[in-house]
Amino acid sequence: MESEAWQSVDVIRNNEGVPHVLQQKVAVYTSGHTEESAGYTKPTIEHRLVPLTELTKFGGD
């Protein structure tokens, strides 16, 4: 069974000093028996920068 996920790699500041998180897409492989079974990830070549504030938001008002 295969799915995709984003793995955080590093925190980088842009030219204005705002922190962003460098993320790399990974392919997630599991044995398919259960969600908790052992598996592995394989990095892909796709990356993205996400503002740190986007990853640290929570449901509270």
Kinemage of the C-alpha trace (Angstrom):
@kinemage 1
@onewidth
@group {chain A} dominant
@subgroup {mainchain}
@vectorlist {calphas} color= white
{ca met a 1} P 0.000 0.000 0.000
{ca glu a 2} L 1.374 3.445 -0.923
{ca ser a 3} L 0.445 6.982 0.116
{ca glu a 4} L 2.154 10.373 0.259
{ca ala a 5} L 3.142 12.690 3.102
{ca trp a 6} L 5.292 15.772 3.712
{ca gln a 7} L 8.356 15.510 5.950
{ca ser a 8} L 9.835 18.639 7.529
{ca val a 9} L 13.538 18.956 6.735
{ca asp a 10} L 14.745 22.337 8.028
{ca val a 11} L 13.666 25.800 9.148
{ca ile a 12} L 14.805 28.607 6.821
{ca arg a 13} L 14.349 32.377 7.135
{ca asn a 14} L 13.396 34.308 4.003
{ca asn a 15} L 14.884 37.719 3.067
{ca glu a 16} L 12.527 39.459 5.523
{ca gly a 17} L 13.605 37.155 8.364
{ca val a 18} L 10.295 35.252 8.475
{ca pro a 19} L 10.819 31.548 9.319
{ca his a 20} L 9.611 28.973 6.798
{ca val a 21} L 9.792 25.197 6.974
{ca leu a 22} L 11.425 23.328 4.093
{ca gln a 23} L 9.446 20.147 3.481
{ca gln a 24} L 10.083 17.191 1.198
{ca lys a 25} L 7.359 14.940 -0.165
{ca val a 26} L 7.844 11.267 0.704
{ca ala a 27} L 6.135 8.164 -0.571
{ca val a 28} L 4.905 6.051 2.357
{ca tyr a 29} L 4.849 2.289 1.900
{ca thr a 30} L 3.149 -0.048 4.377
{ca ser a 31} L 2.464 -3.752 4.331
{ca gly a 32} L -1.268 -3.029 4.187
{ca his a 33} L -2.243 -5.323 7.052
{ca thr a 34} L -2.929 -2.581 9.588
{ca glu a 35} L -2.342 1.153 9.858
{ca glu a 36} L 0.230 0.451 12.580
{ca ser a 37} L 2.251 -2.152 10.678
{ca ala a 38} L 5.886 -1.538 9.873
{ca gly a 39} L 6.658 0.291 6.659
{ca tyr a 40} L 9.118 2.732 5.146
{ca thr a 41} L 9.286 6.091 3.415
{ca lys a 42} L 11.068 7.015 0.204
{ca pro a 43} L 11.954 10.679 -0.483
{ca thr a 44} L 10.787 12.241 -3.752
{ca ile a 45} L 12.290 15.225 -5.566
{ca glu a 46} L 9.365 17.536 -4.726
{ca his a 47} L 9.944 20.224 -2.069
{ca arg a 48} L 7.954 23.149 -0.706
{ca leu a 49} L 8.418 26.076 1.687
{ca val a 50} L 5.639 26.581 4.219
{ca pro a 51} L 5.434 29.581 6.569
{ca leu a 52} L 6.087 28.364 10.111
{ca thr a 53} L 2.906 30.079 11.293
{ca glu a 54} L 0.868 27.809 8.967
{ca leu a 55} L 2.214 24.713 10.708
{ca thr a 56} L 1.841 26.005 14.260
{ca lys a 57} L -1.808 27.103 14.099
{ca phe a 58} L -4.193 25.360 16.433
{ca gly a 59} L -7.982 25.168 16.727
{ca gly a 60} L -8.315 27.630 19.625
{ca asp a 61} L -9.647 31.151 19.103
